[in-house]
Amino acid sequence: MINYRVDDLESLFKELKGQGVVILDQIESYDYGKFLHILDPEGNKIQLWQPSV
């Protein structure tokens, strides 16, 4: 799995969904940040993470 840190996960989620990206789950929130999992065009799982401020 590939991991990326992002600044605004909710906006990115909307953009990716609008572009037809395969989204594997909903945004999950924890004390230390928010997470979302997607698939790239080759089927690799990608984890997007927005740390808590």
PQR file of N, CA, C, O and H, with PARSE charges and radii, in Angstrom:
ATOM      1  N   MET A   1       0.844  -1.170   0.000 -0.4000 1.5000
ATOM      2  CA  MET A   1       0.000   0.000   0.000 -0.0000 2.0000
ATOM      3  C   MET A   1       0.893   1.237   0.000  0.5500 1.7000
ATOM      4  O   MET A   1       1.928   1.286   0.664 -0.5500 1.4000
ATOM      5  N   ILE A   2       0.460   2.225  -0.759 -0.4000 1.5000
ATOM      6  CA  ILE A   2       1.151   3.512  -0.831 -0.0000 2.0000
ATOM      7  C   ILE A   2       0.429   4.481   0.101  0.5500 1.7000
ATOM      8  O   ILE A   2      -0.801   4.489   0.151 -0.5500 1.4000
ATOM      9  H   ILE A   2      -0.381   2.186  -1.299  0.4000 1.0000
ATOM     10  N   ASN A   3       1.176   5.290   0.834 -0.4000 1.5000
ATOM     11  CA  ASN A   3       0.593   6.247   1.775 -0.0000 2.0000
ATOM     12  C   ASN A   3       0.953   7.670   1.368  0.5500 1.7000
ATOM     13  O   ASN A   3       2.103   7.957   1.035 -0.5500 1.4000
ATOM     14  H   ASN A   3       2.175   5.283   0.794  0.4000 1.0000
ATOM     15  N   TYR A   4      -0.043   8.563   1.397 -0.4000 1.5000
ATOM     16  CA  TYR A   4       0.182   9.979   1.122 -0.0000 2.0000
ATOM     17  C   TYR A   4      -0.430  10.826   2.222  0.5500 1.7000
ATOM     18  O   TYR A   4      -1.539  10.552   2.679 -0.5500 1.4000
ATOM     19  H   TYR A   4      -0.977   8.329   1.667  0.4000 1.0000
ATOM     20  N   ARG A   5       0.284  11.843   2.644 -0.4000 1.5000
ATOM     21  CA  ARG A   5      -0.230  12.825   3.595 -0.0000 2.0000
ATOM     22  C   ARG A   5      -0.845  13.956   2.766  0.5500 1.7000
ATOM     23  O   ARG A   5      -0.228  14.441   1.817 -0.5500 1.4000
ATOM     24  H   ARG A   5       1.185  12.065   2.272  0.4000 1.0000
ATOM     25  N   VAL A   6      -2.058  14.373   3.127 -0.4000 1.5000
ATOM     26  CA  VAL A   6      -2.754  15.427   2.395 -0.0000 2.0000
ATOM     27  C   VAL A   6      -3.177  16.543   3.352  0.5500 1.7000
ATOM     28  O   VAL A   6      -3.239  16.347   4.565 -0.5500 1.4000
ATOM     29  H   VAL A   6      -2.559  13.980   3.898  0.4000 1.0000
ATOM     30  N   ASP A   7      -3.467  17.721   2.781 -0.4000 1.5000
ATOM     31  CA  ASP A   7      -3.846  18.879   3.595 -0.0000 2.0000
ATOM     32  C   ASP A   7      -5.348  18.966   3.860  0.5500 1.7000
ATOM     33  O   ASP A   7      -5.755  19.381   4.945 -0.5500 1.4000
ATOM     34  H   ASP A   7      -3.417  17.881   1.795  0.4000 1.0000
ATOM     35  N   ASP A   8      -6.181  18.582   2.885 -0.4000 1.5000
ATOM     36  CA  ASP A   8      -7.631  18.726   3.012 -0.0000 2.0000
ATOM     37  C   ASP A   8      -8.300  17.478   2.436  0.5500 1.7000
ATOM     38  O   ASP A   8      -8.676  17.450   1.264 -0.5500 1.4000
ATOM     39  H   ASP A   8      -5.851  18.246   2.003  0.4000 1.0000
ATOM     40  N   LEU A   9      -8.443  16.462   3.260 -0.4000 1.5000
ATOM     41  CA  LEU A   9      -8.945  15.172   2.803 -0.0000 2.0000
ATOM     42  C   LEU A   9     -10.379  15.246   2.295  0.5500 1.7000
ATOM     43  O   LEU A   9     -10.718  14.574   1.321 -0.5500 1.4000
ATOM     44  H   LEU A   9      -8.138  16.484   4.212  0.4000 1.0000
ATOM     45  N   GLU A  10     -11.214  16.035   2.923 -0.4000 1.5000
ATOM     46  CA  GLU A  10     -12.617  16.107   2.504 -0.0000 2.0000
ATOM     47  C   GLU A  10     -12.760  16.716   1.112  0.5500 1.7000
ATOM     48  O   GLU A  10     -13.554  16.224   0.310 -0.5500 1.4000
ATOM     49  H   GLU A  10     -10.939  16.581   3.714  0.4000 1.0000
ATOM     50  N   SER A  11     -12.015  17.768   0.808 -0.4000 1.5000
ATOM     51  CA  SER A  11     -12.052  18.360  -0.532 -0.0000 2.0000
ATOM     52  C   SER A  11     -11.474  17.400  -1.563  0.5500 1.7000
ATOM     53  O   SER A  11     -12.009  17.264  -2.664 -0.5500 1.4000
ATOM     54  H   SER A  11     -11.370  18.167   1.459  0.4000 1.0000
ATOM     55  N   LEU A  12     -10.385  16.739  -1.205 -0.4000 1.5000
ATOM     56  CA  LEU A  12      -9.771  15.774  -2.109 -0.0000 2.0000
ATOM     57  C   LEU A  12     -10.718  14.618  -2.383  0.5500 1.7000
ATOM     58  O   LEU A  12     -10.806  14.149  -3.518 -0.5500 1.4000
ATOM     59  H   LEU A  12      -9.951  16.850  -0.311  0.4000 1.0000
ATOM     60  N   PHE A  13     -11.431  14.151  -1.360 -0.4000 1.5000
ATOM     61  CA  PHE A  13     -12.422  13.080  -1.516 -0.0000 2.0000
ATOM     62  C   PHE A  13     -13.458  13.474  -2.580  0.5500 1.7000
ATOM     63  O   PHE A  13     -13.764  12.684  -3.473 -0.5500 1.4000
ATOM     64  H   PHE A  13     -11.360  14.532  -0.439  0.4000 1.0000
ATOM     65  N   LYS A  14     -13.986  14.680  -2.480 -0.4000 1.5000
ATOM     66  CA  LYS A  14     -14.990  15.149  -3.453 -0.0000 2.0000
ATOM     67  C   LYS A  14     -14.414  15.213  -4.862  0.5500 1.7000
ATOM     68  O   LYS A  14     -15.072  14.820  -5.825 -0.5500 1.4000
ATOM     69  H   LYS A  14     -13.737  15.322  -1.754  0.4000 1.0000
ATOM     70  N   GLU A  15     -13.193  15.704  -4.979 -0.4000 1.5000
ATOM     71  CA  GLU A  15     -12.540  15.801  -6.284 -0.0000 2.0000
ATOM     72  C   GLU A  15     -12.306  14.420  -6.893  0.5500 1.7000
ATOM     73  O   GLU A  15     -12.597  14.199  -8.068 -0.5500 1.4000
ATOM     74  H   GLU A  15     -12.658  16.023  -4.196  0.4000 1.0000
ATOM     75  N   LEU A  16     -11.783  13.497  -6.097 -0.4000 1.5000
ATOM     76  CA  LEU A  16     -11.518  12.146  -6.590 -0.0000 2.0000
ATOM     77  C   LEU A  16     -12.805  11.439  -6.990  0.5500 1.7000
ATOM     78  O   LEU A  16     -12.849  10.766  -8.019 -0.5500 1.4000
ATOM     79  H   LEU A  16     -11.546  13.677  -5.142  0.4000 1.0000
ATOM     80  N   LYS A  17     -13.843  11.587  -6.190 -0.4000 1.5000
ATOM     81  CA  LYS A  17     -15.136  10.969  -6.489 -0.0000 2.0000
ATOM     82  C   LYS A  17     -15.692  11.515  -7.796  0.5500 1.7000
ATOM     83  O   LYS A  17     -16.229  10.758  -8.605 -0.5500 1.4000
ATOM     84  H   LYS A  17     -13.807  12.134  -5.353  0.4000 1.0000
ATOM     85  N   GLY A  18     -15.567  12.825  -8.012 -0.4000 1.5000
ATOM     86  CA  GLY A  18     -16.033  13.451  -9.245 -0.0000 2.0000
ATOM     87  C   GLY A  18     -15.261  13.009 -10.467  0.5500 1.7000
ATOM     88  O   GLY A  18     -15.781  13.045 -11.582 -0.5500 1.4000
ATOM     89  H   GLY A  18     -15.131  13.439  -7.355  0.4000 1.0000
ATOM     90  N   GLN A  19     -14.011  12.588 -10.263 -0.4000 1.5000
ATOM     91  CA  GLN A  19     -13.174  12.119 -11.366 -0.0000 2.0000
ATOM     92  C   GLN A  19     -13.322  10.614 -11.625  0.5500 1.7000
ATOM     93  O   GLN A  19     -12.679  10.071 -12.523 -0.5500 1.4000
ATOM     94  H   GLN A  19     -13.589  12.559  -9.357  0.4000 1.0000
ATOM     95  N   GLY A  20     -14.165   9.949 -10.840 -0.4000 1.5000
ATOM     96  CA  GLY A  20     -14.408   8.522 -11.051 -0.0000 2.0000
ATOM     97  C   GLY A  20     -13.375   7.597 -10.440  0.5500 1.7000
ATOM     98  O   GLY A  20     -13.288   6.434 -10.834 -0.5500 1.4000
ATOM     99  H   GLY A  20     -14.687  10.390 -10.110  0.4000 1.0000
ATOM    100  N   VAL A  21     -12.590   8.078  -9.491 -0.4000 1.5000
ATOM    101  CA  VAL A  21     -11.597   7.246  -8.814 -0.0000 2.0000
ATOM    102  C   VAL A  21     -12.316   6.215  -7.938  0.5500 1.7000
ATOM    103  O   VAL A  21     -13.324   6.528  -7.305 -0.5500 1.4000
ATOM    104  H   VAL A  21     -12.661   9.023  -9.171  0.4000 1.0000
ATOM    105  N   VAL A  22     -11.796   4.997  -7.906 -0.4000 1.5000
ATOM    106  CA  VAL A  22     -12.372   3.947  -7.068 -0.0000 2.0000
ATOM    107  C   VAL A  22     -12.056   4.252  -5.607  0.5500 1.7000
ATOM    108  O   VAL A  22     -10.894   4.256  -5.201 -0.5500 1.4000
ATOM    109  H   VAL A  22     -10.977   4.743  -8.420  0.4000 1.0000
ATOM    110  N   ILE A  23     -13.103   4.506  -4.822 -0.4000 1.5000
ATOM    111  CA  ILE A  23     -12.962   4.814  -3.408 -0.0000 2.0000
ATOM    112  C   ILE A  23     -13.405   3.588  -2.617  0.5500 1.7000
ATOM    113  O   ILE A  23     -14.522   3.100  -2.792 -0.5500 1.4000
ATOM    114  H   ILE A  23     -14.047   4.502  -5.152  0.4000 1.0000
ATOM    115  N   LEU A  24     -12.533   3.095  -1.751 -0.4000 1.5000
ATOM    116  CA  LEU A  24     -12.774   1.832  -1.061 -0.0000 2.0000
ATOM    117  C   LEU A  24     -13.587   1.964   0.215  0.5500 1.7000
ATOM    118  O   LEU A  24     -14.192   0.988   0.658 -0.5500 1.4000
ATOM    119  H   LEU A  24     -11.626   3.491  -1.609  0.4000 1.0000
ATOM    120  N   ASP A  25     -13.617   3.156   0.822 -0.4000 1.5000
ATOM    121  CA  ASP A  25     -14.341   3.331   2.081 -0.0000 2.0000
ATOM    122  C   ASP A  25     -14.701   4.797   2.252  0.5500 1.7000
ATOM    123  O   ASP A  25     -14.468   5.606   1.355 -0.5500 1.4000
ATOM    124  H   ASP A  25     -13.125   3.949   0.463  0.4000 1.0000
ATOM    125  N   GLN A  26     -15.254   5.132   3.371 -0.4000 1.5000
ATOM    126  CA  GLN A  26     -15.558   6.518   3.710 -0.0000 2.0000
ATOM    127  C   GLN A  26     -14.420   7.065   4.565  0.5500 1.7000
ATOM    128  O   GLN A  26     -13.599   6.305   5.079 -0.5500 1.4000
ATOM    129  H   GLN A  26     -15.443   4.474   4.101  0.4000 1.0000
ATOM    130  N   ILE A  27     -14.378   8.369   4.710 -0.4000 1.5000
ATOM    131  CA  ILE A  27     -13.360   8.992   5.555 -0.0000 2.0000
ATOM    132  C   ILE A  27     -13.561   8.522   6.997  0.5500 1.7000
ATOM    133  O   ILE A  27     -14.662   8.606   7.540 -0.5500 1.4000
ATOM    134  H   ILE A  27     -15.044   8.986   4.292  0.4000 1.0000
ATOM    135  N   GLU A  28     -12.492   8.032   7.600 -0.4000 1.5000
ATOM    136  CA  GLU A  28     -12.518   7.605   9.001 -0.0000 2.0000
ATOM    137  C   GLU A  28     -11.718   8.600   9.822  0.5500 1.7000
ATOM    138  O   GLU A  28     -10.595   8.949   9.455 -0.5500 1.4000
ATOM    139  H   GLU A  28     -11.598   7.963   7.158  0.4000 1.0000
ATOM    140  N   SER A  29     -12.289   9.063  10.938 -0.4000 1.5000
ATOM    141  CA  SER A  29     -11.626  10.047  11.792 -0.0000 2.0000
ATOM    142  C   SER A  29     -11.182   9.414  13.106  0.5500 1.7000
ATOM    143  O   SER A  29     -11.913   8.637  13.720 -0.5500 1.4000
ATOM    144  H   SER A  29     -13.200   8.780  11.236  0.4000 1.0000
ATOM    145  N   TYR A  30      -9.974   9.764  13.520 -0.4000 1.5000
ATOM    146  CA  TYR A  30      -9.391   9.328  14.783 -0.0000 2.0000
ATOM    147  C   TYR A  30      -8.784  10.544  15.463  0.5500 1.7000
ATOM    148  O   TYR A  30      -8.731  11.619  14.865 -0.5500 1.4000
ATOM    149  H   TYR A  30      -9.381  10.396  13.021  0.4000 1.0000
ATOM    150  N   ASP A  31      -8.333  10.398  16.680 -0.4000 1.5000
ATOM    151  CA  ASP A  31      -7.708  11.510  17.405 -0.0000 2.0000
ATOM    152  C   ASP A  31      -6.495  12.066  16.664  0.5500 1.7000
ATOM    153  O   ASP A  31      -6.217  13.262  16.748 -0.5500 1.4000
ATOM    154  H   ASP A  31      -8.377   9.524  17.165  0.4000 1.0000
ATOM    155  N   TYR A  32      -5.779  11.225  15.949 -0.4000 1.5000
ATOM    156  CA  TYR A  32      -4.535  11.609  15.294 -0.0000 2.0000
ATOM    157  C   TYR A  32      -4.687  11.952  13.818  0.5500 1.7000
ATOM    158  O   TYR A  32      -3.704  12.310  13.169 -0.5500 1.4000
ATOM    159  H   TYR A  32      -6.005  10.253  15.880  0.4000 1.0000
ATOM    160  N   GLY A  33      -5.924  11.847  13.262 -0.4000 1.5000
ATOM    161  CA  GLY A  33      -6.110  12.238  11.871 -0.0000 2.0000
ATOM    162  C   GLY A  33      -7.262  11.541  11.185  0.5500 1.7000
ATOM    163  O   GLY A  33      -7.994  10.758  11.790 -0.5500 1.4000
ATOM    164  H   GLY A  33      -6.722  11.556  13.789  0.4000 1.0000
ATOM    165  N   LYS A  34      -7.406  11.846   9.889 -0.4000 1.5000
ATOM    166  CA  LYS A  34      -8.449  11.262   9.050 -0.0000 2.0000
ATOM    167  C   LYS A  34      -7.798  10.404   7.976  0.5500 1.7000
ATOM    168  O   LYS A  34      -6.698  10.701   7.509 -0.5500 1.4000
ATOM    169  H   LYS A  34      -6.811  12.482   9.398  0.4000 1.0000
ATOM    170  N   PHE A  35      -8.498   9.321   7.585 -0.4000 1.5000
ATOM    171  CA  PHE A  35      -7.967   8.386   6.596 -0.0000 2.0000
ATOM    172  C   PHE A  35      -9.003   8.059   5.534  0.5500 1.7000
ATOM    173  O   PHE A  35     -10.206   8.079   5.794 -0.5500 1.4000
ATOM    174  H   PHE A  35      -9.392   9.080   7.964  0.4000 1.0000
ATOM    175  N   LEU A  36      -8.519   7.757   4.330 -0.4000 1.5000
ATOM    176  CA  LEU A  36      -9.357   7.312   3.222 -0.0000 2.0000
ATOM    177  C   LEU A  36      -8.513   6.385   2.354  0.5500 1.7000
ATOM    178  O   LEU A  36      -7.319   6.621   2.173 -0.5500 1.4000
ATOM    179  H   LEU A  36      -7.542   7.741   4.119  0.4000 1.0000
ATOM    180  N   HIS A  37      -9.125   5.338   1.819 -0.4000 1.5000
ATOM    181  CA  HIS A  37      -8.414   4.402   0.951 -0.0000 2.0000
ATOM    182  C   HIS A  37      -9.033   4.424  -0.441  0.5500 1.7000
ATOM    183  O   HIS A  37     -10.254   4.397  -0.598 -0.5500 1.4000
ATOM    184  H   HIS A  37     -10.096   5.147   1.967  0.4000 1.0000
ATOM    185  N   ILE A  38      -8.154   4.473  -1.454 -0.4000 1.5000
ATOM    186  CA  ILE A  38      -8.586   4.479  -2.852 -0.0000 2.0000
ATOM    187  C   ILE A  38      -7.740   3.472  -3.631  0.5500 1.7000
ATOM    188  O   ILE A  38      -6.779   2.915  -3.099 -0.5500 1.4000
ATOM    189  H   ILE A  38      -7.162   4.495  -1.326  0.4000 1.0000
ATOM    190  N   LEU A  39      -8.102   3.243  -4.894 -0.4000 1.5000
ATOM    191  CA  LEU A  39      -7.297   2.411  -5.788 -0.0000 2.0000
ATOM    192  C   LEU A  39      -6.783   3.258  -6.928  0.5500 1.7000
ATOM    193  O   LEU A  39      -7.513   4.094  -7.460 -0.5500 1.4000
ATOM    194  H   LEU A  39      -8.882   3.695  -5.327  0.4000 1.0000
ATOM    195  N   ASP A  40      -5.516   3.050  -7.315 -0.4000 1.5000
ATOM    196  CA  ASP A  40      -5.001   3.732  -8.496 -0.0000 2.0000
ATOM    197  C   ASP A  40      -5.415   2.935  -9.737  0.5500 1.7000
ATOM    198  O   ASP A  40      -5.960   1.839  -9.600 -0.5500 1.4000
ATOM    199  H   ASP A  40      -4.923   2.371  -6.883  0.4000 1.0000
ATOM    200  N   PRO A  41      -5.171   3.453 -10.938 -0.5600 1.5000
ATOM    201  CA  PRO A  41      -5.616   2.746 -12.157  0.2800 2.0000
ATOM    202  C   PRO A  41      -5.043   1.336 -12.324  0.5500 1.7000
ATOM    203  O   PRO A  41      -5.619   0.519 -13.042 -0.5500 1.4000
ATOM    204  N   GLU A  42      -3.917   1.045 -11.667 -0.4000 1.5000
ATOM    205  CA  GLU A  42      -3.315  -0.287 -11.754 -0.0000 2.0000
ATOM    206  C   GLU A  42      -3.795  -1.218 -10.653  0.5500 1.7000
ATOM    207  O   GLU A  42      -3.350  -2.364 -10.580 -0.5500 1.4000
ATOM    208  H   GLU A  42      -3.449   1.709 -11.084  0.4000 1.0000
ATOM    209  N   GLY A  43      -4.700  -0.745  -9.790 -0.4000 1.5000
ATOM    210  CA  GLY A  43      -5.243  -1.577  -8.725 -0.0000 2.0000
ATOM    211  C   GLY A  43      -4.465  -1.554  -7.432  0.5500 1.7000
ATOM    212  O   GLY A  43      -4.720  -2.367  -6.544 -0.5500 1.4000
ATOM    213  H   GLY A  43      -5.061   0.186  -9.849  0.4000 1.0000
ATOM    214  N   ASN A  44      -3.514  -0.631  -7.306 -0.4000 1.5000
ATOM    215  CA  ASN A  44      -2.751  -0.496  -6.057 -0.0000 2.0000
ATOM    216  C   ASN A  44      -3.559   0.290  -5.038  0.5500 1.7000
ATOM    217  O   ASN A  44      -4.162   1.312  -5.365 -0.5500 1.4000
ATOM    218  H   ASN A  44      -3.307   0.030  -8.028  0.4000 1.0000
ATOM    219  N   LYS A  45      -3.568  -0.189  -3.810 -0.4000 1.5000
ATOM    220  CA  LYS A  45      -4.287   0.494  -2.741 -0.0000 2.0000
ATOM    221  C   LYS A  45      -3.461   1.687  -2.257  0.5500 1.7000
ATOM    222  O   LYS A  45      -2.258   1.577  -2.022 -0.5500 1.4000
ATOM    223  H   LYS A  45      -3.078  -1.020  -3.545  0.4000 1.0000
ATOM    224  N   ILE A  46      -4.136   2.822  -2.114 -0.4000 1.5000
ATOM    225  CA  ILE A  46      -3.496   4.049  -1.650 -0.0000 2.0000
ATOM    226  C   ILE A  46      -4.225   4.533  -0.407  0.5500 1.7000
ATOM    227  O   ILE A  46      -5.453   4.617  -0.389 -0.5500 1.4000
ATOM    228  H   ILE A  46      -5.114   2.911  -2.305  0.4000 1.0000
ATOM    229  N   GLN A  47      -3.469   4.846   0.621 -0.4000 1.5000
ATOM    230  CA  GLN A  47      -4.030   5.414   1.849 -0.0000 2.0000
ATOM    231  C   GLN A  47      -3.737   6.904   1.862  0.5500 1.7000
ATOM    232  O   GLN A  47      -2.586   7.320   1.734 -0.5500 1.4000
ATOM    233  H   GLN A  47      -2.471   4.777   0.606  0.4000 1.0000
ATOM    234  N   LEU A  48      -4.783   7.705   2.016 -0.4000 1.5000
ATOM    235  CA  LEU A  48      -4.647   9.148   2.152 -0.0000 2.0000
ATOM    236  C   LEU A  48      -4.858   9.499   3.614  0.5500 1.7000
ATOM    237  O   LEU A  48      -5.805   9.025   4.241 -0.5500 1.4000
ATOM    238  H   LEU A  48      -5.718   7.367   2.120  0.4000 1.0000
ATOM    239  N   TRP A  49      -3.972  10.335   4.161 -0.4000 1.5000
ATOM    240  CA  TRP A  49      -3.995  10.663   5.581 -0.0000 2.0000
ATOM    241  C   TRP A  49      -3.889  12.162   5.772  0.5500 1.7000
ATOM    242  O   TRP A  49      -2.986  12.802   5.234 -0.5500 1.4000
ATOM    243  H   TRP A  49      -3.202  10.720   3.652  0.4000 1.0000
ATOM    244  N   GLN A  50      -4.816  12.722   6.542 -0.4000 1.5000
ATOM    245  CA  GLN A  50      -4.740  14.128   6.957 -0.0000 2.0000
ATOM    246  C   GLN A  50      -4.527  14.129   8.456  0.5500 1.7000
ATOM    247  O   GLN A  50      -5.433  13.773   9.210 -0.5500 1.4000
ATOM    248  H   GLN A  50      -5.549  12.202   6.979  0.4000 1.0000
ATOM    249  N   PRO A  51      -3.332  14.526   8.906 -0.5600 1.5000
ATOM    250  CA  PRO A  51      -3.060  14.537  10.349  0.2800 2.0000
ATOM    251  C   PRO A  51      -3.919  15.572  11.063  0.5500 1.7000
ATOM    252  O   PRO A  51      -4.318  16.575  10.473 -0.5500 1.4000
ATOM    253  N   SER A  52      -4.196  15.322  12.322 -0.4000 1.5000
ATOM    254  CA  SER A  52      -4.904  16.300  13.160 -0.0000 2.0000
ATOM    255  C   SER A  52      -4.002  17.499  13.403  0.5500 1.7000
ATOM    256  O   SER A  52      -2.777  17.386  13.434 -0.5500 1.4000
ATOM    257  H   SER A  52      -3.872  14.507  12.802  0.4000 1.0000
ATOM    258  N   VAL A  53      -4.622  18.616  13.570 -0.4000 1.5000
ATOM    259  CA  VAL A  53      -3.848  19.849  13.790 -0.0000 2.0000
ATOM    260  C   VAL A  53      -3.628  20.056  15.262  0.5500 1.7000
ATOM    261  O   VAL A  53      -2.999  21.037  15.661 -0.5500 1.4000
ATOM    262  H   VAL A  53      -5.617  18.708  13.545  0.4000 1.0000
TER
END
